[in-house]
């Protein structure tokens, strides 16, 4: 929904939700262990999404290429 189509109550709710999101961000960034766990999980989710995207590019009945990088 475009911002100019949102009601006053929807804009207020969005601002409240955004404020909570920013507060959680600050909490996470100040806690190194929590931040590192979140980064690890974000990387895992990104890899899973890439794997799914690659699978959509592969014709049916063929094997998808590996997305793992050699270090």
N, CA, C and O atoms as a MOPAC input file, in Angstrom:
PM7 MOZYME 1SCF
protein

 N      0.84900 1    -1.17600 1     0.00000 1
 C      0.00000 1     0.00000 1     0.00000 1
 C      0.89700 1     1.24100 1     0.00000 1
 O      1.84100 1     1.33800 1     0.78400 1
 N      0.59300 1     2.16500 1    -0.87000 1
 C      1.37100 1     3.40400 1    -0.93600 1
 C      1.09400 1     4.25900 1     0.28800 1
 O     -0.00600 1     4.23500 1     0.84100 1
 N      2.10800 1     5.01900 1     0.70700 1
 C      1.97700 1     5.83500 1     1.91300 1
 C      0.82600 1     6.82100 1     1.79200 1
 O      0.11600 1     7.05700 1     2.76900 1
 N      0.62400 1     7.40500 1     0.60300 1
 C     -0.45400 1     8.38500 1     0.46000 1
 C     -1.83600 1     7.75100 1     0.53800 1
 O     -2.83300 1     8.46700 1     0.63900 1
 N     -1.91700 1     6.41800 1     0.49400 1
 C     -3.19400 1     5.72600 1     0.61600 1
 C     -3.43700 1     5.19600 1     2.02900 1
 O     -4.50800 1     4.66100 1     2.31600 1
 N     -2.46200 1     5.33900 1     2.89600 1
 C     -2.60100 1     4.82200 1     4.26000 1
 C     -3.41300 1     5.79800 1     5.10300 1
 O     -3.31900 1     7.01700 1     4.95600 1
 N     -4.21200 1     5.21500 1     5.99300 1
 C     -4.99300 1     6.05100 1     6.89500 1
 C     -4.09900 1     6.57800 1     8.00700 1
 O     -2.96900 1     6.12000 1     8.18100 1
 N     -4.60600 1     7.52600 1     8.74000 1
 C     -3.85600 1     8.09800 1     9.86200 1
 C     -3.50000 1     7.01900 1    10.88100 1
 O     -2.38500 1     7.00100 1    11.40300 1
 N     -4.44500 1     6.11800 1    11.16700 1
 C     -4.18600 1     5.02800 1    12.11200 1
 C     -3.12900 1     4.06200 1    11.58600 1
 O     -2.29900 1     3.57400 1    12.35400 1
 N     -3.15400 1     3.78300 1    10.29000 1
 C     -2.15200 1     2.89300 1     9.70400 1
 C     -0.76200 1     3.51800 1     9.76600 1
 O      0.22000 1     2.82700 1    10.03700 1
 N     -0.67800 1     4.80700 1     9.51900 1
 C      0.60900 1     5.49800 1     9.60400 1
 C      1.13400 1     5.49900 1    11.03300 1
 O      2.33400 1     5.32700 1    11.25000 1
 N      0.25300 1     5.68900 1    12.01000 1
 C      0.64600 1     5.66100 1    13.42100 1
 C      1.12900 1     4.26600 1    13.78900 1
 O      2.16300 1     4.12100 1    14.44100 1
 N      0.38300 1     3.22400 1    13.37400 1
 C      0.78700 1     1.85700 1    13.67700 1
 C      2.14800 1     1.56200 1    13.04500 1
 O      3.00600 1     0.95100 1    13.68100 1
 N      2.34900 1     1.98900 1    11.80100 1
 C      3.61800 1     1.75400 1    11.12500 1
 C      4.76300 1     2.43800 1    11.86600 1
 O      5.83400 1     1.85100 1    12.02300 1
 N      4.55100 1     3.67600 1    12.32500 1
 C      5.59300 1     4.40600 1    13.05400 1
 C      5.91700 1     3.69800 1    14.37200 1
 O      7.08500 1     3.59700 1    14.74900 1
 N      4.89000 1     3.20700 1    15.07500 1
 C      5.11400 1     2.48000 1    16.33300 1
 C      5.89700 1     1.19700 1    16.07700 1
 O      6.81900 1     0.86900 1    16.82300 1
 N      5.53200 1     0.47800 1    15.03000 1
 C      6.21700 1    -0.76800 1    14.69100 1
 C      7.66800 1    -0.48800 1    14.29100 1
 O      8.57400 1    -1.22200 1    14.68500 1
 N      7.88300 1     0.55900 1    13.52100 1
 C      9.24100 1     0.92100 1    13.11600 1
 C     10.08700 1     1.31600 1    14.32500 1
 O     11.27500 1     0.99600 1    14.37800 1
 N      9.48900 1     2.00500 1    15.29100 1
 C     10.22100 1     2.39400 1    16.50300 1
 C     10.64600 1     1.15200 1    17.28300 1
 O     11.76400 1     1.09200 1    17.79400 1
 N      9.75000 1     0.15100 1    17.37700 1
 C     10.10300 1    -1.10600 1    18.06200 1
 C     11.22300 1    -1.83000 1    17.31500 1
 O     12.12200 1    -2.39600 1    17.93800 1
 N     11.16800 1    -1.81200 1    15.98400 1
 C     12.20800 1    -2.44800 1    15.17700 1
 C     13.55700 1    -1.79500 1    15.42400 1
 O     14.55900 1    -2.49100 1    15.58600 1
 N     13.59900 1    -0.47000 1    15.45400 1
 C     14.85500 1     0.24000 1    15.69500 1
 C     15.38200 1    -0.03500 1    17.10000 1
 O     16.59400 1    -0.14500 1    17.29000 1
 N     14.49500 1    -0.14900 1    18.08400 1
 C     14.92200 1    -0.45600 1    19.45000 1
 C     15.52600 1    -1.86000 1    19.51200 1
 O     16.55000 1    -2.06600 1    20.16400 1
 N     14.90000 1    -2.82200 1    18.83900 1
 C     15.42600 1    -4.19000 1    18.82000 1
 C     16.77700 1    -4.23000 1    18.12700 1
 O     17.67200 1    -4.95800 1    18.55700 1
 N     16.93700 1    -3.45900 1    17.06300 1
 C     18.21100 1    -3.39700 1    16.35700 1
 C     19.30900 1    -2.93500 1    17.30800 1
 O     20.39100 1    -3.52100 1    17.34600 1
 N     19.03300 1    -1.90300 1    18.06100 1
 C     20.03800 1    -1.39200 1    18.99900 1
 C     20.38300 1    -2.43000 1    20.05600 1
 O     21.55000 1    -2.58400 1    20.41700 1
 N     19.37200 1    -3.14500 1    20.55800 1
 C     19.62300 1    -4.19600 1    21.55100 1
 C     20.51300 1    -5.29400 1    20.97200 1
 O     21.45400 1    -5.75100 1    21.62000 1
 N     20.20700 1    -5.70400 1    19.76000 1
 C     20.96100 1    -6.78100 1    19.12000 1
 C     22.40400 1    -6.35600 1    18.87000 1
 O     23.33000 1    -7.12100 1    19.14200 1
 N     22.60400 1    -5.15300 1    18.35900 1
 C     23.94600 1    -4.69000 1    18.01300 1
 C     24.82700 1    -4.49300 1    19.24700 1
 O     26.05200 1    -4.54500 1    19.13600 1
 N     24.23800 1    -4.27000 1    20.40300 1
 C     25.01100 1    -4.07900 1    21.63300 1
 C     25.38600 1    -5.39300 1    22.30100 1
 O     26.24300 1    -5.41400 1    23.18500 1
 N     24.76300 1    -6.48000 1    21.89600 1
 C     25.02700 1    -7.80100 1    22.46600 1
 C     25.78400 1    -8.62400 1    21.41800 1
 O     25.17400 1    -9.17200 1    20.49900 1
 N     27.11600 1    -8.71200 1    21.55600 1
 C     27.94000 1    -9.35500 1    20.52500 1
 C     27.55100 1   -10.80400 1    20.26800 1
 O     27.51400 1   -11.22900 1    19.11300 1
 N     27.26300 1   -11.55900 1    21.29700 1
 C     26.90100 1   -12.96400 1    21.10300 1
 C     25.59100 1   -13.06400 1    20.32200 1
 O     25.47800 1   -13.86300 1    19.39300 1
 N     24.61600 1   -12.26200 1    20.69500 1
 C     23.33000 1   -12.26100 1    20.00300 1
 C     23.50800 1   -11.80000 1    18.54900 1
 O     22.92400 1   -12.37800 1    17.63200 1
 N     24.31700 1   -10.75700 1    18.35100 1
 C     24.57100 1   -10.23600 1    17.00500 1
 C     25.22900 1   -11.30800 1    16.14000 1
 O     24.84100 1   -11.50100 1    14.98800 1
 N     26.22400 1   -12.00700 1    16.69300 1
 C     26.91800 1   -13.04600 1    15.92400 1
 C     25.98900 1   -14.20200 1    15.56600 1
 O     26.07400 1   -14.75300 1    14.46900 1
 N     25.09700 1   -14.57000 1    16.49500 1
 C     24.11900 1   -15.62600 1    16.18500 1
 C     23.18200 1   -15.16700 1    15.06700 1
 O     22.84400 1   -15.94100 1    14.17200 1
 N     22.77100 1   -13.91600 1    15.12600 1
 C     21.86900 1   -13.37100 1    14.10100 1
 C     22.56300 1   -13.32800 1    12.74500 1
 O     21.94700 1   -13.65100 1    11.72800 1
 N     23.82900 1   -12.93700 1    12.71500 1
 C     24.58400 1   -12.89600 1    11.46400 1
 C     24.72100 1   -14.29800 1    10.88600 1
 O     24.54000 1   -14.50300 1     9.68600 1
 N     25.04100 1   -15.26600 1    11.74900 1
 C     25.18200 1   -16.65500 1    11.29700 1
 C     23.86900 1   -17.15500 1    10.69800 1
 O     23.86900 1   -17.79900 1     9.64900 1
 N     22.76000 1   -16.86100 1    11.35700 1
 C     21.45200 1   -17.29000 1    10.86000 1
 C     21.09000 1   -16.55800 1     9.56400 1
 O     20.52900 1   -17.16100 1     8.64900 1
 N     21.40600 1   -15.27800 1     9.48300 1
 C     21.12700 1   -14.51800 1     8.25800 1
 C     21.90100 1   -15.10200 1     7.08300 1
 O     21.36100 1   -15.21800 1     5.98300 1
 N     23.16200 1   -15.47000 1     7.30500 1
 C     23.96000 1   -16.08800 1     6.25100 1
 C     23.37800 1   -17.42600 1     5.82700 1
 O     23.36900 1   -17.75500 1     4.64000 1
 N     22.89000 1   -18.20300 1     6.79600 1
 C     22.27900 1   -19.49500 1     6.50000 1
 C     21.01500 1   -19.29300 1     5.66000 1
 O     20.79900 1   -20.00000 1     4.67500 1
 N     20.18900 1   -18.33500 1     6.05000 1
 C     18.96000 1   -18.07600 1     5.30000 1
 C     19.26900 1   -17.58800 1     3.89000 1
 O     18.58700 1   -17.96900 1     2.93800 1
 N     20.30100 1   -16.74200 1     3.74700 1
 C     20.68500 1   -16.25800 1     2.42300 1
 C     21.15400 1   -17.41600 1     1.54100 1
 O     20.82100 1   -17.47600 1     0.35700 1
 N     21.91700 1   -18.32400 1     2.11800 1
 C     22.38900 1   -19.49200 1     1.36200 1
 C     21.21700 1   -20.37300 1     0.94400 1
 O     21.18100 1   -20.87400 1    -0.18000 1
 N     20.26100 1   -20.56000 1     1.84700 1
 C     19.07800 1   -21.35800 1     1.51700 1
 C     18.27700 1   -20.71300 1     0.38900 1
 O     17.81400 1   -21.40400 1    -0.51800 1
 N     18.11400 1   -19.39500 1     0.44400 1
 C     17.38900 1   -18.69600 1    -0.61800 1
 C     18.12400 1   -18.80900 1    -1.94800 1
 O     17.49600 1   -18.98300 1    -2.99200 1
 N     19.45000 1   -18.71200 1    -1.91400 1
 C     20.23100 1   -18.84300 1    -3.14300 1
 C     20.08300 1   -20.23900 1    -3.72100 1
 O     19.96600 1   -20.40700 1    -4.93500 1
 N     20.08800 1   -21.24200 1    -2.84800 1
 C     19.91800 1   -22.61900 1    -3.30100 1
 C     18.55400 1   -22.80000 1    -3.96700 1
 O     18.44900 1   -23.45300 1    -5.00600 1
 N     17.51600 1   -22.22300 1    -3.37200 1
 C     16.17200 1   -22.31700 1    -3.95400 1
 C     16.10300 1   -21.57800 1    -5.28600 1
 O     15.48100 1   -22.05700 1    -6.23400 1
 N     16.74400 1   -20.40500 1    -5.35800 1
 C     16.74500 1   -19.63600 1    -6.61000 1
 C     17.45900 1   -20.40900 1    -7.70700 1
 O     16.99500 1   -20.44900 1    -8.84600 1
 N     18.58500 1   -21.02400 1    -7.36600 1
 C     19.32400 1   -21.82300 1    -8.34600 1
 C     18.51100 1   -23.02100 1    -8.81400 1
 O     18.56700 1   -23.39800 1    -9.98500 1
 N     17.76000 1   -23.61500 1    -7.90100 1
 C     16.94000 1   -24.77500 1    -8.26000 1
 C     15.85500 1   -24.37900 1    -9.26200 1
 O     15.47600 1   -25.18300 1   -10.11400 1
 N     15.35900 1   -23.16100 1    -9.16700 1
 C     14.33600 1   -22.70200 1   -10.11000 1
 C     14.91000 1   -22.47800 1   -11.50700 1
 O     14.17300 1   -22.48600 1   -12.49300 1
 N     16.21900 1   -22.28100 1   -11.58700 1
 C     16.87200 1   -22.05800 1   -12.87800 1
 C     17.20900 1   -23.37100 1   -13.57400 1
 O     17.48000 1   -23.38300 1   -14.77400 1
 N     17.19400 1   -24.47600 1   -12.83100 1
 C     17.60800 1   -25.77300 1   -13.35200 1
 C     16.40900 1   -26.48000 1   -13.98500 1
 O     15.35600 1   -26.59200 1   -13.35600 1
 N     16.55800 1   -26.95400 1   -15.21600 1
 C     15.46400 1   -27.69700 1   -15.85300 1
 C     15.11400 1   -28.94900 1   -15.05100 1
 O     15.97400 1   -29.54100 1   -14.39900 1
 N     13.87500 1   -29.33500 1   -15.10400 1
 C     13.41800 1   -30.53100 1   -14.38600 1
 C     14.19000 1   -31.74800 1   -14.85600 1
 O     14.46000 1   -31.91000 1   -16.04600 1
 N     14.54000 1   -32.59800 1   -13.91000 1
 C     15.22400 1   -33.84300 1   -14.24000 1
 C     16.73200 1   -33.72800 1   -14.31700 1
 O     17.40900 1   -34.70700 1   -14.63200 1
 N     17.27500 1   -32.54700 1   -14.03300 1
 C     18.72600 1   -32.38500 1   -14.02300 1
 C     19.16700 1   -31.97800 1   -12.63400 1
 O     18.36200 1   -31.52100 1   -11.82300 1
 N     20.45000 1   -32.14500 1   -12.36600 1
 C     20.98200 1   -31.83700 1   -11.04700 1
 C     21.44200 1   -30.37900 1   -11.00000 1
 O     22.10500 1   -29.90700 1   -11.92400 1
 N     21.08800 1   -29.66100 1    -9.91900 1
 C     21.49200 1   -28.26600 1    -9.75900 1
 C     22.96300 1   -28.18700 1    -9.39500 1
 O     23.50300 1   -29.09100 1    -8.75700 1
 N     23.61100 1   -27.10500 1    -9.80200 1
 C     25.01800 1   -26.88100 1    -9.46200 1
 C     25.13800 1   -26.50800 1    -8.00200 1
 O     24.21600 1   -25.92500 1    -7.43300 1
 N     26.25900 1   -26.83400 1    -7.38900 1
 C     26.51600 1   -26.51800 1    -5.98600 1
 C     26.74700 1   -25.03000 1    -5.82500 1
 O     27.35200 1   -24.39500 1    -6.68900 1
 N     26.25500 1   -24.45600 1    -4.69400 1
 C     26.46500 1   -23.03400 1    -4.40300 1
 C     27.56400 1   -22.82100 1    -3.39800 1
 O     27.83700 1   -21.68500 1    -3.01000 1
 N     28.21500 1   -23.90900 1    -2.95800 1
 C     29.27300 1   -23.77300 1    -1.94900 1
 C     30.52400 1   -23.19700 1    -2.59300 1
 O     30.89200 1   -23.54800 1    -3.71400 1
 N     31.16700 1   -22.29800 1    -1.84800 1
 C     32.40800 1   -21.70700 1    -2.31600 1
 C     33.57200 1   -22.36700 1    -1.62300 1
 O     33.49400 1   -22.69000 1    -0.43700 1
 N     34.65500 1   -22.57000 1    -2.35200 1
 C     35.86800 1   -23.12200 1    -1.74500 1
 C     36.62800 1   -21.98500 1    -1.08600 1
 O     36.74900 1   -20.89100 1    -1.63800 1
 N     37.13700 1   -22.26600 1     0.10800 1
 C     37.89100 1   -21.23200 1     0.83700 1
 C     39.35300 1   -21.49800 1     0.74000 1
 O     40.15600 1   -20.74100 1     1.28700 1

